[in-house]
Amino acid sequence: MAFKASDLSVLAYANNFTLWHYTSVDNTAAIEAAGYFNSAVDMLRLNDLLIINIDTDGTPITKFYIVTGNDGTAVTVAVYA
């Protein structure tokens, strides 16, 4: 599948930081693939955190991600450790 902006919502915003929630039927590999969040380039900023409910129609899992890059065209995320 693909990123759906309607499934991305703000949980908290303060001091140029946003905590997001995203839910998807996509699996972990799809969400972590390069370019998955590119259509959200105008919303996601460096160091924003995302709580993502993954594979909600299969074997659901929740992971935390951090936005590690946004060059105005491409967004990169990584598992938050």
TANORCOR-V921725 format. One record per residue. PSI is psi as a letter, one per 30 degrees, with the letter a starting at -180 (NA if undefined). Layout:
psi=<PSI/PSI>
//
This chain:
psi=<a/l/k/j/e/f/g/k/l/k/e/k/k/k/h/h/k/k/k/l/k/k/k/k/f/l/l/e/e/e/e/f/k/k/f/e/g/e/f/g/f/f/e/k/l/k/g/l/k/k/j/k/j/k/h/f/g/c/j/k/l/k/l/k/l/k/j/f/k/j/g/f/e/k/k/k/l/l/k/k/NA>
//
